[in-house]
Amino acid sequence: MGETLGQQTNVARILIYSATRDFRHDSIPTAVDALVKAGPSASIAFDHTEDQTWFTDDRLAQYDAVLFLSNTGEVLDDSGKTALRSYLDLGGNFVAIHSASDALRNTTWFIDEVAGSAFDYHPELQNASVNVIGPSHPSTANLPKVWAVRDEMYNFKSDPRSVGATVVLSADESSYNDPGPRKFDQGSPHPTAWFQEHGAGIDAGGTAGRSFYTSLGHLNETWQDSVFMGHVMGGIQWTLQSNTTRAFNPDAKVGNSSAMGSPSRSSSAPSGSSSAPR
């Protein structure tokens, strides 16, 4: 999973983006609060917005990662998509959580960055078991080998491994009820969370940062669970260690240039609507 890096020199700055155009999760404010609270101990400063006009080259260049949180639908206009892609081409890192795999559904490079797989459907919310699989990874380091969760077990339209993603969590399909129908081949074992050492959503010749995705995170209670937060923060911290942004590499083209010790912060502008649940 790449070289072990040395001292983090700058506070890592991450933009949380939680705009929605379809179903809106009521857990979004809880999730934002949980991430901001977890930031200082991980030397991370979180900003939060739902304003798509924040997606410009100059603004995104300040961030070591962009985090899409439970988004749905077309949450960026064409200029915002262009700015995000340019940021990723310059080594920016990307984190996506829960229904972020149901955002920008017709934008192929975005789906690749999420790991080549878009949300298809999920059975009803229920108790399930999720297995830790694959290589050791910070997102799963403190999880039980078989993790009991209450969440939505997402199904996807393709196998994330087809673009080079490594799956680290897999839903145990024998532990819950899924009446289907399942129309796509998402590969086996069932993908639930994964990472890319080099994100697949960049242009040829670009500098690929890392990406991480987890499909868990539906409920407010989930974001209040320390085990789940360890999973998410482990994935975020691994993503930041790409050495392609200023948090670890002062010569990088994007990322925060503030020295260690700057405070975490959050600014937000709610927006969104609801329809069928995700």
Phi and psi in degrees as GROMACS dihedral restraints (atoms count N, CA, C in turn):
[ dihedral_restraints ]
;  ai    aj    ak    al  type     phi  dphi    fc
    3     4     5     6     1   102.7    20    10
    4     5     6     7     1   169.3    20    10
    6     7     8     9     1   -70.0    20    10
    7     8     9    10     1   140.8    20    10
    9    10    11    12     1   -71.9    20    10
   10    11    12    13     1   128.1    20    10
   12    13    14    15     1   -94.3    20    10
   13    14    15    16     1   162.5    20    10
   15    16    17    18     1   -87.5    20    10
   16    17    18    19     1  -146.0    20    10
   18    19    20    21     1   -65.0    20    10
   19    20    21    22     1   132.8    20    10
   21    22    23    24     1   -73.6    20    10
   22    23    24    25     1   125.8    20    10
   24    25    26    27     1   -96.3    20    10
   25    26    27    28     1   -31.2    20    10
   27    28    29    30     1  -123.0    20    10
   28    29    30    31     1   151.7    20    10
   30    31    32    33     1   -58.5    20    10
   31    32    33    34     1   129.6    20    10
   33    34    35    36     1   -77.2    20    10
   34    35    36    37     1   130.7    20    10
   36    37    38    39     1  -113.6    20    10
   37    38    39    40     1   129.4    20    10
   39    40    41    42     1  -127.2    20    10
   40    41    42    43     1   135.2    20    10
   42    43    44    45     1   -97.4    20    10
   43    44    45    46     1   116.5    20    10
   45    46    47    48     1   -86.6    20    10
   46    47    48    49     1   126.4    20    10
   48    49    50    51     1  -122.1    20    10
   49    50    51    52     1   117.4    20    10
   51    52    53    54     1  -126.1    20    10
   52    53    54    55     1    25.5    20    10
   54    55    56    57     1   -63.5    20    10
   55    56    57    58     1   147.5    20    10
   57    58    59    60     1  -133.7    20    10
   58    59    60    61     1   150.1    20    10
   60    61    62    63     1  -122.7    20    10
   61    62    63    64     1   -14.4    20    10
   63    64    65    66     1  -121.2    20    10
   64    65    66    67     1  -128.9    20    10
   66    67    68    69     1   -57.3    20    10
   67    68    69    70     1   140.0    20    10
   69    70    71    72     1  -118.5    20    10
   70    71    72    73     1   125.1    20    10
   72    73    74    75     1   -77.9    20    10
   73    74    75    76     1   131.2    20    10
   75    76    77    78     1   -75.1    20    10
   76    77    78    79     1    -4.9    20    10
   78    79    80    81     1   -84.6    20    10
   79    80    81    82     1    -4.5    20    10
   81    82    83    84     1   -58.1    20    10
   82    83    84    85     1   -49.5    20    10
   84    85    86    87     1   -59.7    20    10
   85    86    87    88     1   -39.3    20    10
   87    88    89    90     1   -62.7    20    10
   88    89    90    91     1   -41.9    20    10
   90    91    92    93     1   -64.2    20    10
   91    92    93    94     1   -44.9    20    10
   93    94    95    96     1   -61.0    20    10
   94    95    96    97     1   -46.4    20    10
   96    97    98    99     1   -59.2    20    10
   97    98    99   100     1   -42.4    20    10
   99   100   101   102     1   -65.1    20    10
  100   101   102   103     1   -41.3    20    10
  102   103   104   105     1   -66.7    20    10
  103   104   105   106     1   -45.8    20    10
  105   106   107   108     1   -61.2    20    10
  106   107   108   109     1   -40.8    20    10
  108   109   110   111     1   -64.4    20    10
  109   110   111   112     1   -36.0    20    10
  111   112   113   114     1   -78.4    20    10
  112   113   114   115     1   -13.3    20    10
  114   115   116   117     1   -61.0    20    10
  115   116   117   118     1   -53.7    20    10
  117   118   119   120     1   -56.6    20    10
  118   119   120   121     1   -40.3    20    10
  120   121   122   123     1   -68.8    20    10
  121   122   123   124     1   -16.8    20    10
  123   124   125   126     1  -106.1    20    10
  124   125   126   127     1    10.2    20    10
  126   127   128   129     1    57.0    20    10
  127   128   129   130     1    43.7    20    10
  129   130   131   132     1  -123.5    20    10
  130   131   132   133     1   135.0    20    10
  132   133   134   135     1  -108.6    20    10
  133   134   135   136     1   119.2    20    10
  135   136   137   138     1   -98.5    20    10
  136   137   138   139     1   132.1    20    10
  138   139   140   141     1  -107.6    20    10
  139   140   141   142     1   155.4    20    10
  141   142   143   144     1  -136.3    20    10
  142   143   144   145     1   132.9    20    10
  144   145   146   147     1  -147.7    20    10
  145   146   147   148     1   159.1    20    10
  147   148   149   150     1  -124.8    20    10
  148   149   150   151     1    18.7    20    10
  150   151   152   153     1   -99.0    20    10
  151   152   153   154     1   110.6    20    10
  153   154   155   156     1   -67.2    20    10
  154   155   156   157     1   -16.8    20    10
  156   157   158   159     1   -70.9    20    10
  157   158   159   160     1   -10.3    20    10
  159   160   161   162     1   -68.3    20    10
  160   161   162   163     1   -16.6    20    10
  162   163   164   165     1   -85.6    20    10
  163   164   165   166     1    80.9    20    10
  165   166   167   168     1  -126.7    20    10
  166   167   168   169     1   160.9    20    10
  168   169   170   171     1   -58.1    20    10
  169   170   171   172     1   -46.4    20    10
  171   172   173   174     1   -65.3    20    10
  172   173   174   175     1   -42.5    20    10
  174   175   176   177     1   -72.1    20    10
  175   176   177   178     1   -44.6    20    10
  177   178   179   180     1   -64.7    20    10
  178   179   180   181     1   -27.9    20    10
  180   181   182   183     1   -62.3    20    10
  181   182   183   184     1   -15.0    20    10
  183   184   185   186     1   -81.2    20    10
  184   185   186   187     1    -9.0    20    10
  186   187   188   189     1  -109.1    20    10
  187   188   189   190     1   143.8    20    10
  189   190   191   192     1   -85.7    20    10
  190   191   192   193     1   -18.6    20    10
  192   193   194   195     1  -158.5    20    10
  193   194   195   196     1   152.3    20    10
  195   196   197   198     1  -111.0    20    10
  196   197   198   199     1   132.5    20    10
  198   199   200   201     1  -117.9    20    10
  199   200   201   202     1   114.3    20    10
  201   202   203   204     1   -88.2    20    10
  202   203   204   205     1   120.8    20    10
  204   205   206   207     1  -115.5    20    10
  205   206   207   208     1   109.0    20    10
  207   208   209   210     1    50.3    20    10
  208   209   210   211     1    38.7    20    10
  210   211   212   213     1   -76.8    20    10
  211   212   213   214     1   157.5    20    10
  213   214   215   216     1  -144.2    20    10
  214   215   216   217     1   140.4    20    10
  216   217   218   219     1    80.5    20    10
  217   218   219   220     1  -164.3    20    10
  219   220   221   222     1   -84.7    20    10
  220   221   222   223     1    85.6    20    10
  222   223   224   225     1   -91.5    20    10
  223   224   225   226     1    -1.3    20    10
  225   226   227   228     1  -132.0    20    10
  226   227   228   229     1   143.1    20    10
  228   229   230   231     1   -83.7    20    10
  229   230   231   232     1  -179.7    20    10
  231   232   233   234     1   -61.0    20    10
  232   233   234   235     1   -39.7    20    10
  234   235   236   237     1   -67.6    20    10
  235   236   237   238     1   -36.0    20    10
  237   238   239   240     1   -67.1    20    10
  238   239   240   241     1   -40.3    20    10
  240   241   242   243     1   -62.3    20    10
  241   242   243   244     1   -41.7    20    10
  243   244   245   246     1   -62.5    20    10
  244   245   246   247     1   -43.1    20    10
  246   247   248   249     1   -64.6    20    10
  247   248   249   250     1   -41.5    20    10
  249   250   251   252     1   -64.0    20    10
  250   251   252   253     1   -42.8    20    10
  252   253   254   255     1   -65.1    20    10
  253   254   255   256     1   -40.4    20    10
  255   256   257   258     1   -61.8    20    10
  256   257   258   259     1   -41.1    20    10
  258   259   260   261     1   -60.2    20    10
  259   260   261   262     1   -44.7    20    10
  261   262   263   264     1   -65.3    20    10
  262   263   264   265     1   -37.1    20    10
  264   265   266   267     1   -64.5    20    10
  265   266   267   268     1   -23.6    20    10
  267   268   269   270     1   -92.6    20    10
  268   269   270   271     1     7.5    20    10
  270   271   272   273     1   102.9    20    10
  271   272   273   274     1     4.8    20    10
  273   274   275   276     1   -61.5    20    10
  274   275   276   277     1   146.1    20    10
  276   277   278   279     1   -98.0    20    10
  277   278   279   280     1   159.9    20    10
  279   280   281   282     1  -139.0    20    10
  280   281   282   283     1   133.2    20    10
  282   283   284   285     1  -125.9    20    10
  283   284   285   286     1   137.8    20    10
  285   286   287   288     1  -133.2    20    10
  286   287   288   289     1   138.1    20    10
  288   289   290   291     1  -131.0    20    10
  289   290   291   292     1   135.8    20    10
  291   292   293   294     1    53.5    20    10
  292   293   294   295     1  -118.0    20    10
  294   295   296   297     1   -78.6    20    10
  295   296   297   298     1    10.0    20    10
  297   298   299   300     1   -58.2    20    10
  298   299   300   301     1   -22.4    20    10
  300   301   302   303     1   -74.1    20    10
  301   302   303   304     1    -3.3    20    10
  303   304   305   306     1  -109.3    20    10
  304   305   306   307     1    15.5    20    10
  306   307   308   309     1   -99.8    20    10
  307   308   309   310     1   155.6    20    10
  309   310   311   312     1    45.2    20    10
  310   311   312   313     1    53.3    20    10
  312   313   314   315     1   -62.0    20    10
  313   314   315   316     1   -25.7    20    10
  315   316   317   318     1  -104.7    20    10
  316   317   318   319     1    15.1    20    10
  318   319   320   321     1  -108.1    20    10
  319   320   321   322     1    98.5    20    10
  321   322   323   324     1   -59.7    20    10
  322   323   324   325     1   -45.1    20    10
  324   325   326   327     1   -64.0    20    10
  325   326   327   328     1   -32.2    20    10
  327   328   329   330     1   -67.5    20    10
  328   329   330   331     1   -44.4    20    10
  330   331   332   333     1   -59.8    20    10
  331   332   333   334     1   -39.1    20    10
  333   334   335   336     1   -62.8    20    10
  334   335   336   337     1   -40.4    20    10
  336   337   338   339     1   -66.5    20    10
  337   338   339   340     1   -37.3    20    10
  339   340   341   342     1   -66.5    20    10
  340   341   342   343     1   -19.3    20    10
  342   343   344   345     1   125.0    20    10
  343   344   345   346     1    29.4    20    10
  345   346   347   348     1    78.7    20    10
  346   347   348   349     1    18.4    20    10
  348   349   350   351     1  -144.9    20    10
  349   350   351   352     1   127.1    20    10
  351   352   353   354     1  -105.9    20    10
  352   353   354   355     1   149.2    20    10
  354   355   356   357     1   -56.8    20    10
  355   356   357   358     1   137.0    20    10
  357   358   359   360     1  -107.5    20    10
  358   359   360   361     1   -68.4    20    10
  360   361   362   363     1  -160.9    20    10
  361   362   363   364     1   170.0    20    10
  363   364   365   366     1  -139.0    20    10
  364   365   366   367     1   148.8    20    10
  366   367   368   369     1   -71.4    20    10
  367   368   369   370     1   178.7    20    10
  369   370   371   372     1   -62.4    20    10
  370   371   372   373     1   154.1    20    10
  372   373   374   375     1   -56.4    20    10
  373   374   375   376     1   131.2    20    10
  375   376   377   378     1  -164.6    20    10
  376   377   378   379     1   171.0    20    10
  378   379   380   381     1   -73.8    20    10
  379   380   381   382     1   142.6    20    10
  381   382   383   384     1  -155.0    20    10
  382   383   384   385     1   166.1    20    10
  384   385   386   387     1  -110.3    20    10
  385   386   387   388     1   138.6    20    10
  387   388   389   390     1  -121.4    20    10
  388   389   390   391     1   130.4    20    10
  390   391   392   393     1   -98.1    20    10
  391   392   393   394     1   137.3    20    10
  393   394   395   396     1   -79.8    20    10
  394   395   396   397     1   124.8    20    10
  396   397   398   399     1  -133.7    20    10
  397   398   399   400     1   177.3    20    10
  399   400   401   402     1    72.8    20    10
  400   401   402   403     1  -164.4    20    10
  402   403   404   405     1   -71.6    20    10
  403   404   405   406     1   163.4    20    10
  405   406   407   408     1   -61.6    20    10
  406   407   408   409     1   144.7    20    10
  408   409   410   411     1  -155.9    20    10
  409   410   411   412     1   145.3    20    10
  411   412   413   414     1   -58.7    20    10
  412   413   414   415     1   -27.4    20    10
  414   415   416   417     1   -71.7    20    10
  415   416   417   418     1   -18.3    20    10
  417   418   419   420     1  -121.1    20    10
  418   419   420   421     1     1.8    20    10
  420   421   422   423     1   -59.6    20    10
  421   422   423   424     1   -33.1    20    10
  423   424   425   426     1  -110.6    20    10
  424   425   426   427     1    17.9    20    10
  426   427   428   429     1   -93.5    20    10
  427   428   429   430     1   149.3    20    10
  429   430   431   432     1   -66.3    20    10
  430   431   432   433     1   153.0    20    10
  432   433   434   435     1   -57.7    20    10
  433   434   435   436     1   -38.8    20    10
  435   436   437   438     1  -116.7    20    10
  436   437   438   439     1   113.2    20    10
  438   439   440   441     1  -104.0    20    10
  439   440   441   442     1   118.7    20    10
  441   442   443   444     1   -84.5    20    10
  442   443   444   445     1   122.7    20    10
  444   445   446   447     1  -131.7    20    10
  445   446   447   448     1   161.2    20    10
  447   448   449   450     1  -120.1    20    10
  448   449   450   451     1   107.0    20    10
  450   451   452   453     1  -163.9    20    10
  451   452   453   454     1  -174.9    20    10
  453   454   455   456     1   -97.3    20    10
  454   455   456   457     1   125.3    20    10
  456   457   458   459     1   -90.2    20    10
  457   458   459   460     1    96.7    20    10
  459   460   461   462     1   -68.9    20    10
  460   461   462   463     1   145.5    20    10
  462   463   464   465     1  -112.6    20    10
  463   464   465   466     1   150.7    20    10
  465   466   467   468     1  -124.9    20    10
  466   467   468   469     1   163.8    20    10
  468   469   470   471     1   -87.3    20    10
  469   470   471   472     1    -5.2    20    10
  471   472   473   474     1  -160.4    20    10
  472   473   474   475     1   171.6    20    10
  474   475   476   477     1   -88.5    20    10
  475   476   477   478     1   116.2    20    10
  477   478   479   480     1   -59.7    20    10
  478   479   480   481     1   -23.6    20    10
  480   481   482   483     1   -66.1    20    10
  481   482   483   484     1   -16.6    20    10
  483   484   485   486     1   -69.0    20    10
  484   485   486   487     1   -19.1    20    10
  486   487   488   489     1  -110.9    20    10
  487   488   489   490     1    14.7    20    10
  489   490   491   492     1    97.9    20    10
  490   491   492   493     1     6.4    20    10
  492   493   494   495     1   -71.3    20    10
  493   494   495   496     1   152.2    20    10
  495   496   497   498     1  -111.2    20    10
  496   497   498   499     1   120.3    20    10
  498   499   500   501     1   -83.1    20    10
  499   500   501   502     1   131.5    20    10
  501   502   503   504     1  -118.3    20    10
  502   503   504   505     1   -14.3    20    10
  504   505   506   507     1  -131.1    20    10
  505   506   507   508     1   140.2    20    10
  507   508   509   510     1  -137.0    20    10
  508   509   510   511     1   127.3    20    10
  510   511   512   513     1   -67.2    20    10
  511   512   513   514     1   131.4    20    10
  513   514   515   516     1   -81.9    20    10
  514   515   516   517     1   103.1    20    10
  516   517   518   519     1   -67.2    20    10
  517   518   519   520     1   -14.9    20    10
  519   520   521   522     1   -81.9    20    10
  520   521   522   523     1    -7.5    20    10
  522   523   524   525     1   -97.6    20    10
  523   524   525   526     1    -2.5    20    10
  525   526   527   528     1  -150.3    20    10
  526   527   528   529     1   169.6    20    10
  528   529   530   531     1  -102.3    20    10
  529   530   531   532     1   124.4    20    10
  531   532   533   534     1  -132.8    20    10
  532   533   534   535     1    99.9    20    10
  534   535   536   537     1   -75.0    20    10
  535   536   537   538     1    -7.9    20    10
  537   538   539   540     1    76.3    20    10
  538   539   540   541     1  -157.4    20    10
  540   541   542   543     1   -82.9    20    10
  541   542   543   544     1   146.8    20    10
  543   544   545   546     1  -100.0    20    10
  544   545   546   547     1   117.1    20    10
  546   547   548   549     1  -103.6    20    10
  547   548   549   550     1    -9.5    20    10
  549   550   551   552     1  -125.9    20    10
  550   551   552   553     1   156.2    20    10
  552   553   554   555     1   -94.6    20    10
  553   554   555   556     1   106.9    20    10
  555   556   557   558     1   -98.2    20    10
  556   557   558   559     1     6.9    20    10
  558   559   560   561     1    82.7    20    10
  559   560   561   562     1   172.4    20    10
  561   562   563   564     1  -140.5    20    10
  562   563   564   565     1   139.2    20    10
  564   565   566   567     1   -71.0    20    10
  565   566   567   568     1   162.0    20    10
  567   568   569   570     1   -53.8    20    10
  568   569   570   571     1   117.9    20    10
  570   571   572   573     1   -74.9    20    10
  571   572   573   574     1   133.3    20    10
  573   574   575   576     1  -127.0    20    10
  574   575   576   577     1   -36.0    20    10
  576   577   578   579     1  -148.0    20    10
  577   578   579   580     1   147.4    20    10
  579   580   581   582     1  -158.3    20    10
  580   581   582   583     1   168.5    20    10
  582   583   584   585     1  -136.3    20    10
  583   584   585   586     1   159.8    20    10
  585   586   587   588     1  -124.6    20    10
  586   587   588   589     1   125.4    20    10
  588   589   590   591     1   -62.4    20    10
  589   590   591   592     1   -38.1    20    10
  591   592   593   594     1  -131.1    20    10
  592   593   594   595     1   110.5    20    10
  594   595   596   597     1   -55.7    20    10
  595   596   597   598     1   138.7    20    10
  597   598   599   600     1   -85.5    20    10
  598   599   600   601     1    -0.3    20    10
  600   601   602   603     1   -92.6    20    10
  601   602   603   604     1    14.7    20    10
  603   604   605   606     1  -101.3    20    10
  604   605   606   607     1   164.2    20    10
  606   607   608   609     1   -78.2    20    10
  607   608   609   610     1   157.5    20    10
  609   610   611   612     1   -58.7    20    10
  610   611   612   613     1   133.0    20    10
  612   613   614   615     1    91.1    20    10
  613   614   615   616     1    -8.2    20    10
  615   616   617   618     1   -78.4    20    10
  616   617   618   619     1   169.6    20    10
  618   619   620   621     1  -100.1    20    10
  619   620   621   622     1   111.7    20    10
  621   622   623   624     1   -83.8    20    10
  622   623   624   625     1   122.5    20    10
  624   625   626   627     1   -84.7    20    10
  625   626   627   628     1  -169.1    20    10
  627   628   629   630     1   -94.6    20    10
  628   629   630   631     1   160.4    20    10
  630   631   632   633     1  -139.8    20    10
  631   632   633   634     1   152.0    20    10
  633   634   635   636     1  -142.5    20    10
  634   635   636   637     1   139.4    20    10
  636   637   638   639     1  -138.0    20    10
  637   638   639   640     1   136.0    20    10
  639   640   641   642     1  -127.8    20    10
  640   641   642   643     1   137.2    20    10
  642   643   644   645     1   -88.2    20    10
  643   644   645   646     1    -5.6    20    10
  645   646   647   648     1   -80.7    20    10
  646   647   648   649     1   165.1    20    10
  648   649   650   651     1   121.0    20    10
  649   650   651   652     1    27.8    20    10
  651   652   653   654     1   -74.6    20    10
  652   653   654   655     1   -42.6    20    10
  654   655   656   657     1   -93.8    20    10
  655   656   657   658     1   152.3    20    10
  657   658   659   660     1   -55.8    20    10
  658   659   660   661     1   -44.0    20    10
  660   661   662   663     1   -60.4    20    10
  661   662   663   664     1   -32.9    20    10
  663   664   665   666     1   -61.6    20    10
  664   665   666   667     1   -41.1    20    10
  666   667   668   669     1   -74.8    20    10
  667   668   669   670     1    -8.1    20    10
  669   670   671   672     1   -99.9    20    10
  670   671   672   673     1     4.9    20    10
  672   673   674   675     1   -97.7    20    10
  673   674   675   676     1   124.1    20    10
  675   676   677   678     1   -66.5    20    10
  676   677   678   679     1   -30.4    20    10
  678   679   680   681     1   -66.6    20    10
  679   680   681   682     1   -46.7    20    10
  681   682   683   684     1   -62.2    20    10
  682   683   684   685     1   -42.7    20    10
  684   685   686   687     1   -63.1    20    10
  685   686   687   688     1   -33.6    20    10
  687   688   689   690     1   -64.4    20    10
  688   689   690   691     1   -38.2    20    10
  690   691   692   693     1   -61.6    20    10
  691   692   693   694     1   -50.1    20    10
  693   694   695   696     1   -66.6    20    10
  694   695   696   697     1   -48.2    20    10
  696   697   698   699     1   -67.4    20    10
  697   698   699   700     1   -32.6    20    10
  699   700   701   702     1   -62.4    20    10
  700   701   702   703     1   -41.9    20    10
  702   703   704   705     1   -65.6    20    10
  703   704   705   706     1   -41.1    20    10
  705   706   707   708     1   -64.1    20    10
  706   707   708   709     1   -47.6    20    10
  708   709   710   711     1   -64.8    20    10
  709   710   711   712     1   -38.4    20    10
  711   712   713   714     1   -61.4    20    10
  712   713   714   715     1   -42.1    20    10
  714   715   716   717     1   -60.6    20    10
  715   716   717   718     1   -40.9    20    10
  717   718   719   720     1   -65.2    20    10
  718   719   720   721     1   -22.2    20    10
  720   721   722   723     1   -84.5    20    10
  721   722   723   724     1    25.3    20    10
  723   724   725   726     1   -67.6    20    10
  724   725   726   727     1   -21.2    20    10
  726   727   728   729     1    67.6    20    10
  727   728   729   730     1    19.3    20    10
  729   730   731   732     1  -110.8    20    10
  730   731   732   733     1     3.2    20    10
  732   733   734   735     1  -131.7    20    10
  733   734   735   736     1   171.1    20    10
  735   736   737   738     1   -72.0    20    10
  736   737   738   739     1   -11.3    20    10
  738   739   740   741     1   -58.6    20    10
  739   740   741   742     1   -37.9    20    10
  741   742   743   744     1  -119.1    20    10
  742   743   744   745     1   -14.8    20    10
  744   745   746   747     1  -131.3    20    10
  745   746   747   748     1   100.6    20    10
  747   748   749   750     1   -63.9    20    10
  748   749   750   751     1   -15.5    20    10
  750   751   752   753     1   -93.2    20    10
  751   752   753   754     1     2.1    20    10
  753   754   755   756     1   -68.0    20    10
  754   755   756   757     1   162.3    20    10
  756   757   758   759     1   -89.0    20    10
  757   758   759   760     1   -19.1    20    10
  759   760   761   762     1  -134.9    20    10
  760   761   762   763     1   161.4    20    10
  762   763   764   765     1   120.8    20    10
  763   764   765   766     1   169.2    20    10
  765   766   767   768     1   -76.5    20    10
  766   767   768   769     1   136.6    20    10
  768   769   770   771     1  -104.6    20    10
  769   770   771   772     1     7.4    20    10
  771   772   773   774     1   -78.3    20    10
  772   773   774   775     1   141.8    20    10
  774   775   776   777     1   -68.1    20    10
  775   776   777   778     1   162.2    20    10
  777   778   779   780     1   -55.2    20    10
  778   779   780   781     1   140.0    20    10
  780   781   782   783     1   110.0    20    10
  781   782   783   784     1    -6.2    20    10
  783   784   785   786     1   -67.8    20    10
  784   785   786   787     1   148.9    20    10
  786   787   788   789     1   -75.4    20    10
  787   788   789   790     1   156.2    20    10
  789   790   791   792     1   -75.8    20    10
  790   791   792   793     1   150.9    20    10
  792   793   794   795     1  -149.7    20    10
  793   794   795   796     1   161.8    20    10
  795   796   797   798     1  -148.4    20    10
  796   797   798   799     1   127.9    20    10
  798   799   800   801     1  -129.5    20    10
  799   800   801   802     1   136.5    20    10
  801   802   803   804     1  -141.2    20    10
  802   803   804   805     1   158.8    20    10
  804   805   806   807     1  -143.6    20    10
  805   806   807   808     1    99.1    20    10
  807   808   809   810     1   -63.8    20    10
  808   809   810   811     1   146.5    20    10
  810   811   812   813     1  -160.5    20    10
  811   812   813   814     1   167.8    20    10
  813   814   815   816     1   126.6    20    10
  814   815   816   817     1   171.0    20    10
  816   817   818   819     1  -143.6    20    10
  817   818   819   820     1   177.6    20    10
  819   820   821   822     1  -131.3    20    10
  820   821   822   823     1   151.4    20    10
  822   823   824   825     1  -149.9    20    10
  823   824   825   826     1  -129.1    20    10
  825   826   827   828     1   -65.7    20    10
  826   827   828   829     1   141.6    20    10
  828   829   830   831     1   -67.8    20    10
  829   830   831   832     1   151.6    20    10
